Amino acid sequence: MGIVDSPLAQAVELSQKLRYKIGKNDIGLAWLTHNSLDGIIVWHNGGTGGFRSYIGFDKPKKRGVVVLANSQDNADEIGLAVLNNQVASLIPEKFDPIIVAEEELEKLTGIYELAPNFKIAISQVRDKLYAQATGQSKFQLFAKSKNEFFFKVVDASITFNANVESDIDSLVLHQNGNHTARKIE
């Protein structure tokens, strides 16, 4: 941000120098510069395996932020709200789960194949539904409708699909896109 003299200052400046322009963003060496009415924000983000990160700073205001999240939630939105002094504007999306009859939940249980080496097991314990993906922990699903469910631990949801005979034959995992998995058991 140029607040403190550093032997790396020239290299940092060079890394942020415009190399390519896309929309309102100038792209440097992995750094993006966003020009808006709120100011000039230099930023970068990333994510892997259920974690997200964001780093951004506003040079003229001498303000910076690092957001590390242990979920797929939008770290960018949090970082930008901090930089623009708009934290009060952050309102989490909230769903009030509905109750789905146990016999309806039972129709959803089974093994769904997203890829040959990646499956999602849907199980039921009384009036609760759970999802467990290959190599991951089991998490409870909460109903938005009798065929739409959401997670509280990660920004993801599942929609169950029925065939013409009304049998559940697939699900769509809504997480970083829409991924269809067919029911194999």
Secondary structure, 3 states (H helix, E strand, C coil): CCCCCCCCHHHHHHHHCCCEEECCEEECCCCEEEEECCEEEEEEEEEECCEEEEEEEECCCCEEEEEEECCCCCHHHHHHHHHCCCHHHCCCCCCCCECCCHHHHHCCCEEEEEECCEEEEEEEECCEEEEEECCCCEEEEEECCCCEEECCCCCCEEEEEECCCCCEEEEEEECCCEEEEEECC
